[in-house]
Amino acid sequence: MNIKDEIKALKEQKNAVILAHYYVADEIQEIADYVGDSFALSKTAATLPNPIRFDSAHPSSYILKRQGQILRLMKLVPKFPPEEPTGSKKKKK
């Protein structure tokens, strides 16, 4: 079994898709599912199904940890516009 056959077998086993730029070697373009420029490949990648499923009802430990970090940082951000202290009023001229 040569390297191309191994890659194709692994691609099928992992249900993967290979995207290749026009400027990569011809050998890579031969095994790629899609060949194009950056813009075309990014549009293609955006429409491919995502094998990783996110479940908002059961977030991962990473998501929960990151949520806590973001909430702590948000408490440090000052409110805008700044609130005037109670009891101080602007004087009319």
Contacts in CASP RR format, 6 or more apart in sequence:
PFRMAT RR
TARGET T0000
AUTHOR 0000-0000-0000
METHOD contacts of the structure
MODEL  1
MNIKDEIKALKEQKNAVILAHYYVADEIQEIADYVGDSFALSKTAATLPN
PIRFDSAHPSSYILKRQGQILRLMKLVPKFPPEEPTGSKKKKK
1 9 0 8 1.000
4 27 0 8 1.000
4 30 0 8 1.000
4 31 0 8 1.000
7 18 0 8 1.000
7 31 0 8 1.000
8 31 0 8 1.000
10 16 0 8 1.000
11 17 0 8 1.000
11 18 0 8 1.000
11 31 0 8 1.000
15 51 0 8 1.000
17 33 0 8 1.000
17 34 0 8 1.000
17 48 0 8 1.000
18 28 0 8 1.000
18 31 0 8 1.000
18 32 0 8 1.000
18 33 0 8 1.000
18 34 0 8 1.000
19 32 0 8 1.000
19 33 0 8 1.000
19 34 0 8 1.000
19 35 0 8 1.000
19 36 0 8 1.000
19 41 0 8 1.000
19 44 0 8 1.000
19 45 0 8 1.000
20 28 0 8 1.000
20 29 0 8 1.000
20 32 0 8 1.000
20 34 0 8 1.000
20 35 0 8 1.000
20 36 0 8 1.000
20 41 0 8 1.000
21 35 0 8 1.000
21 36 0 8 1.000
21 37 0 8 1.000
21 38 0 8 1.000
21 41 0 8 1.000
22 29 0 8 1.000
22 35 0 8 1.000
22 36 0 8 1.000
22 37 0 8 1.000
29 35 0 8 1.000
34 40 0 8 1.000
34 41 0 8 1.000
34 44 0 8 1.000
59 67 0 8 1.000
END
